[in-house]
Amino acid sequence: MNTTHSPAFLKRRKFLMVLPLLILPFMTMAFWSLGGGSKPPAAEASVSKGLNMVLPDADFKNEKPVDKMSLYSQAQKDSADLIKHGLTTGESSGIAGAGRGLNPDPSELAIQAKLAQINAQVNAKPIAPAYGPGGTNTRPTPDPAMSADVAKLEALMKNMQASSGGDDSEMHQLNAMMDKILAIQNPDLVRQQHVKSSSGVPDTLFKAIPAEIAGNVKAVEGSVIELRLLDTIVLNGQRIPKGHSIFGLAIFSNQRISLEIKNIRLGNQIIPVSLTVFDKRDGMIGLNAPEALLVDAVNGGADDAIRSMQLLSMDQSIGTQVAGAGLEAAKGLFSKKVKRVKQKLPAGYPVLLRDNSKKK
């Protein structure tokens, strides 16, 4: 029986027969690209080449060091154990270090000896100061423990000062105590500071200002002396011309007249200054006053003589009271006359002035 198929059916049948031939190559390529047909990686005998980048972790027996210093300490302990058992690093290093332990390098031995000597000097205990026969002593070595305590105390004081933010009597006492401790630790430093303070300010070099006594005057204790400038100067930012008059207060002491100049009038302005007067003839502070020698001698003798006068009588009559009052008045008047010692200062007497604000 002949079956007649339609053309569409025949066309579809041909397509289905050819379709596997088209799909099979693509499926084969996909299977091969995805690794199909090859052996698993575990089955291959892999041979590592080059350096082994995977190293085992350190395995400590007792406790694990936490930092680099602990590792150094552990290495020193291991070296000490090797030396204790009669082994050295040269013996334990195998063939390469076999000859090093038997015949060490002379330069290496010299370096090790020098290092041992330096360590001995560093770790040596402080030696007490030895006094020689001539009375000289070596410089004392400060105690490390005491120095550490002093440093801690200084840090504590700084923290207390920063927290308080003001003056405190207790802080002043602590500062004084710290100064005493430092003086005990460093006597040489205290001696140097004393020499510097005793010879620093008076002997400093300064440029003096020339001046002179304005006119003839008889100076007494507390009198005002007029001086005349012989050069133009600048004080506290103010220009004072040549020939300007300045005034100082006279004070008698040890055959000298000291003049204190605290203010200078310039027009309607009062300029605060600090000037010291030097005698240009001898270069000493104050003016030469030979007559001032009588002040101590005459005043002391006269006052003692007058004050020693006492009324021996115990009679409290009116006459006695009047006589006592007269004696007291005479004593006061005579004491005033004795104390008024005068010194003549001629006009044009040369002096030098020092500006104390610049003597640094």
JOURPE-V337048 format. One line per field, one symbol per residue. ss: DSSP state (h for helix, s for strand, l for the rest). phi: phi as a letter, one per 30 degrees, with the letter a starting at -180 (. if undefined). psi: psi as a letter, one per 30 degrees, with the letter a starting at -180 (. if undefined). Layout:
ss->???
phi->???
psi->???
This chain:
ss->llllllhhhhhhhhhhhhhhhhhhhhhhhhhhhlllllllhhhllllllllllllllllllllllllhhhhhhhhhhhhhhhhhllllhhhhlllllhhhhhlllhhhhhhhhhhhhhhhhhllllllllslllllsllllllhhhhhhhhhhhhhhhhhhhhhllllhhhhhhhhhhhhhhhhhlhhhhhhhhhhhhhlllllllllssssslllsssllllsssssslllsssllsssllllsssssssssllsssssssssssllssssssssssslllllsssslhhhhhhhhhhhhhhhhhhllllllllllhhhhhhhhhhhhhhhhhhhhhhlllsssllllsssssshhhll
phi->.dcccdddddddddddddeddddeddddddddddidicddddddddcdbidddccdddccdcbcdcbddddddddddddddddddicbdddddiddcdddddbdddddddddddddddddddddddcddccdddjdbdddcdddddddddddddddddddddddiadbdddddddddddddddddbddddddddddddbdddcddbcdcdaaddadbcdbdidccccbdcadbbbhicdcddidcbbbcdbdahhbccccccbbcbiccccdbbccccdddcicdicdbddddddddddddddddddddbdddcdcdddddddddddddddddddddddddcbdbddiddbbccdddcdb
psi->jkkklleeeeeeeeefefeefeeeeeeeeeeefggkfllleffkjkjkkakjfjkllkjkedlkkfaeeeeeeeeeeeeeeeeeggkleeefgbeegefefeilkeeeeeeeeeeeeeeeeegkkkkkkkklfgfkllkkkkkeeeeeeeeeeeeeeeeeeeeeglkkeeeeeeeeeeeeeeeeeifeeeeeeeeeefgdefgkkljlkkllkelkkjklkglkkklkkglkljkhgkkklkfkklklkkkkkhgljkkjjfkkkjbgkjjkljkkkkkfefglklkkieffffeeeeeeeeeeeeffjkjfkgkhleeeeeeeeeeeeeeeeeeeeefiklkkjlkgkklkkkjffgi.
